[in-house]
Amino acid sequence: MNFKFIESDQELARVCESLGREEIIGVDLEADSMHCFKEKICLIQIASPQGAFLVDPFIIKGMGPFVDVLGNPSIIKVFHGADFDVRSLDREYSARIANLFDTEIACRFLNVRERGLGALLKEHFNVYVDKRFQKQDWSRRPLNPEMIAYSVGDVAHLIDLYKTIRQRLEKAGRLDWAQEEFELQAGVRYECNHQPPLFKKFKGAGKLDNRSLAVLESLLRFRLEAAEKKDQPLFKIISNQSILTLTTLRPKNVEQMVTKGALSKKQAAMYGAQCQTAIEEALALPHKDLPSYPRVSTPRKTPVVQDRIKRLKKMREKQSVAIGMEPGFLINNASLTALAFDNPDSLEKLISIPGFRKWQVEALGDEILKTLGH
């Protein structure tokens, strides 16, 4: 696909004016989340029947024309796996995406198991994608020719892929189902993961006692400060597994951090003393100042509820095969549990359950009610 770098705000405005007359465009982003503390959009790729346009946000200061294109409901915006892109565009430009089509989500409705963009491009267009560029530092300039070629390739076939997948969705009678999910995907918003208490976003924190939570929070705060100071992602400072090991074992000195496998020798030399201080400060906290994990009050699962869950799971497995959709996407465990507790006896009550989709009612509603004995 022919491509052009957009090199000024004026040029972006002219290109976006032209894009505003298109029926469909493909969009992708490259970011530096693997290399920097505060991830940022480093390149925006736009594909149209005219060709591809590469927008360098380090050069362009006014992204308003592009944001207007994203918000134009008359233009279909094709993304693949849009969740990260939608959140990034919200974070940096407060962008809202109207008429989004996510080819990855669409593939879920078609029971496509290999849904990566590379796999789809190989299957449909015999195009090979070099995955090593996914982890490149896209914030570095100048971009080398191979990275530029990869970035163009990411959007070059999106419109054709859209046409193929949309046709399959229409044939299967599932286009409306997918569009409901597209609208929900377009509505997600960026959430900062660096708000205290940090342990709320840490997997496994809910199983720790209050003293351990204090140690965990103290270590997480140190890691956050170190990552911000060095402008590196958190995992490049200390991994989550190492943080958890430090929290549970609470080594008494830097040497123990290495012997117990919590830190490498290099990490211990760089951060061992600070980790030790973080642990000791948490252990010195008076009991009244210890944090507690926020608990959500949930009703007890009675034998009747447990039996409903069991029957609903069997129904899901059977319908997953009949409909041709992965069980966890067809209906997740949280929704099954909500069904078991609410025990709806009509389709109207079924759709009123929080998180339940209209397409799920259409696909499973009658079977759910029958399984619940209604």
MOURWO-V518027 format. One record per residue. N is the residue number from 1. RES is the residue in three letters. D_CENTER is the distance of its C-alpha to the mean C-alpha in whole Angstrom. Layout:
N/RES/D_CENTER + N/RES/D_CENTER
//
This chain:
1/MET/28 + 2/ASN/30 + 3/PHE/28 + 4/LYS/29 + 5/PHE/28 + 6/ILE/28 + 7/GLU/30 + 8/SER/31 + 9/ASP/30 + 10/GLN/33 + 11/GLU/32 + 12/LEU/28 + 13/ALA/30 + 14/ARG/32 + 15/VAL/29 + 16/CYS/27 + 17/GLU/31 + 18/SER/31 + 19/LEU/27 + 20/GLY/28 + 21/ARG/31 + 22/GLU/28 + 23/GLU/27 + 24/ILE/24 + 25/ILE/22 + 26/GLY/19 + 27/VAL/17 + 28/ASP/14 + 29/LEU/14 + 30/GLU/14 + 31/ALA/14 + 32/ASP/15 + 33/SER/13 + 34/MET/14 + 35/HIS/18 + 36/CYS/18 + 37/PHE/17 + 38/LYS/16 + 39/GLU/14 + 40/LYS/15 + 41/ILE/15 + 42/CYS/18 + 43/LEU/19 + 44/ILE/18 + 45/GLN/19 + 46/ILE/21 + 47/ALA/23 + 48/SER/25 + 49/PRO/29 + 50/GLN/30 + 51/GLY/28 + 52/ALA/25 + 53/PHE/25 + 54/LEU/23 + 55/VAL/23 + 56/ASP/23 + 57/PRO/22 + 58/PHE/24 + 59/ILE/27 + 60/ILE/26 + 61/LYS/27 + 62/GLY/26 + 63/MET/23 + 64/GLY/25 + 65/PRO/26 + 66/PHE/22 + 67/VAL/21 + 68/ASP/24 + 69/VAL/23 + 70/LEU/19 + 71/GLY/21 + 72/ASN/24 + 73/PRO/24 + 74/SER/26 + 75/ILE/24 + 76/ILE/21 + 77/LYS/18 + 78/VAL/17 + 79/PHE/13 + 80/HIS/12 + 81/GLY/8 + 82/ALA/8 + 83/ASP/5 + 84/PHE/5 + 85/ASP/9 + 86/VAL/9 + 87/ARG/8 + 88/SER/10 + 89/LEU/13 + 90/ASP/13 + 91/ARG/14 + 92/GLU/16 + 93/TYR/18 + 94/SER/17 + 95/ALA/17 + 96/ARG/17 + 97/ILE/16 + 98/ALA/19 + 99/ASN/19 + 100/LEU/16 + 101/PHE/16 + 102/ASP/13 + 103/THR/15 + 104/GLU/12 + 105/ILE/12 + 106/ALA/16 + 107/CYS/17 + 108/ARG/16 + 109/PHE/18 + 110/LEU/21 + 111/ASN/20 + 112/VAL/19 + 113/ARG/18 + 114/GLU/18 + 115/ARG/15 + 116/GLY/14 + 117/LEU/15 + 118/GLY/18 + 119/ALA/19 + 120/LEU/19 + 121/LEU/21 + 122/LYS/24 + 123/GLU/24 + 124/HIS/25 + 125/PHE/26 + 126/ASN/27 + 127/VAL/25 + 128/TYR/24 + 129/VAL/21 + 130/ASP/22 + 131/LYS/19 + 132/ARG/20 + 133/PHE/19 + 134/GLN/15 + 135/LYS/16 + 136/GLN/19 + 137/ASP/19 + 138/TRP/19 + 139/SER/21 + 140/ARG/24 + 141/ARG/27 + 142/PRO/28 + 143/LEU/26 + 144/ASN/28 + 145/PRO/29 + 146/GLU/26 + 147/MET/23 + 148/ILE/24 + 149/ALA/25 + 150/TYR/22 + 151/SER/20 + 152/VAL/22 + 153/GLY/22 + 154/ASP/18 + 155/VAL/19 + 156/ALA/23 + 157/HIS/22 + 158/LEU/20 + 159/ILE/22 + 160/ASP/24 + 161/LEU/21 + 162/TYR/21 + 163/LYS/25 + 164/THR/25 + 165/ILE/22 + 166/ARG/23 + 167/GLN/26 + 168/ARG/25 + 169/LEU/23 + 170/GLU/27 + 171/LYS/29 + 172/ALA/27 + 173/GLY/27 + 174/ARG/23 + 175/LEU/23 + 176/ASP/23 + 177/TRP/20 + 178/ALA/18 + 179/GLN/18 + 180/GLU/18 + 181/GLU/14 + 182/PHE/14 + 183/GLU/15 + 184/LEU/13 + 185/GLN/10 + 186/ALA/12 + 187/GLY/13 + 188/VAL/10 + 189/ARG/11 + 190/TYR/10 + 191/GLU/11 + 192/CYS/13 + 193/ASN/13 + 194/HIS/16 + 195/GLN/18 + 196/PRO/21 + 197/PRO/21 + 198/LEU/19 + 199/PHE/19 + 200/LYS/18 + 201/LYS/14 + 202/PHE/16 + 203/LYS/16 + 204/GLY/19 + 205/ALA/21 + 206/GLY/22 + 207/LYS/24 + 208/LEU/26 + 209/ASP/29 + 210/ASN/30 + 211/ARG/31 + 212/SER/29 + 213/LEU/26 + 214/ALA/28 + 215/VAL/28 + 216/LEU/25 + 217/GLU/24 + 218/SER/27 + 219/LEU/25 + 220/LEU/22 + 221/ARG/24 + 222/PHE/26 + 223/ARG/23 + 224/LEU/21 + 225/GLU/24 + 226/ALA/25 + 227/ALA/21 + 228/GLU/22 + 229/LYS/26 + 230/LYS/25 + 231/ASP/22 + 232/GLN/20 + 233/PRO/17 + 234/LEU/17 + 235/PHE/17 + 236/LYS/20 + 237/ILE/22 + 238/ILE/22 + 239/SER/20 + 240/ASN/18 + 241/GLN/21 + 242/SER/24 + 243/ILE/23 + 244/LEU/23 + 245/THR/26 + 246/LEU/28 + 247/THR/27 + 248/THR/29 + 249/LEU/32 + 250/ARG/32 + 251/PRO/35 + 252/LYS/38 + 253/ASN/38 + 254/VAL/36 + 255/GLU/38 + 256/GLN/36 + 257/MET/33 + 258/VAL/34 + 259/THR/36 + 260/LYS/33 + 261/GLY/31 + 262/ALA/28 + 263/LEU/29 + 264/SER/30 + 265/LYS/33 + 266/LYS/32 + 267/GLN/29 + 268/ALA/32 + 269/ALA/34 + 270/MET/32 + 271/TYR/30 + 272/GLY/32 + 273/ALA/35 + 274/GLN/32 + 275/CYS/30 + 276/GLN/34 + 277/THR/34 + 278/ALA/31 + 279/ILE/32 + 280/GLU/35 + 281/GLU/34 + 282/ALA/32 + 283/LEU/35 + 284/ALA/38 + 285/LEU/36 + 286/PRO/38 + 287/HIS/37 + 288/LYS/37 + 289/ASP/34 + 290/LEU/32 + 291/PRO/28 + 292/SER/27 + 293/TYR/24 + 294/PRO/24 + 295/ARG/24 + 296/VAL/24 + 297/SER/27 + 298/THR/27 + 299/PRO/30 + 300/ARG/31 + 301/LYS/31 + 302/THR/34 + 303/PRO/36 + 304/VAL/36 + 305/VAL/32 + 306/GLN/31 + 307/ASP/33 + 308/ARG/31 + 309/ILE/28 + 310/LYS/30 + 311/ARG/31 + 312/LEU/28 + 313/LYS/26 + 314/LYS/29 + 315/MET/29 + 316/ARG/25 + 317/GLU/26 + 318/LYS/29 + 319/GLN/27 + 320/SER/24 + 321/VAL/27 + 322/ALA/29 + 323/ILE/26 + 324/GLY/24 + 325/MET/21 + 326/GLU/19 + 327/PRO/20 + 328/GLY/16 + 329/PHE/15 + 330/LEU/19 + 331/ILE/19 + 332/ASN/17 + 333/ASN/19 + 334/ALA/19 + 335/SER/20 + 336/LEU/23 + 337/THR/24 + 338/ALA/24 + 339/LEU/26 + 340/ALA/28 + 341/PHE/29 + 342/ASP/29 + 343/ASN/31 + 344/PRO/31 + 345/ASP/34 + 346/SER/34 + 347/LEU/31 + 348/GLU/31 + 349/LYS/30 + 350/LEU/27 + 351/ILE/25 + 352/SER/26 + 353/ILE/24 + 354/PRO/21 + 355/GLY/18 + 356/PHE/20 + 357/ARG/20 + 358/LYS/23 + 359/TRP/22 + 360/GLN/22 + 361/VAL/25 + 362/GLU/27 + 363/ALA/26 + 364/LEU/26 + 365/GLY/28 + 366/ASP/32 + 367/GLU/31 + 368/ILE/29 + 369/LEU/32 + 370/LYS/35 + 371/THR/33 + 372/LEU/33 + 373/GLY/37 + 374/HIS/37
//
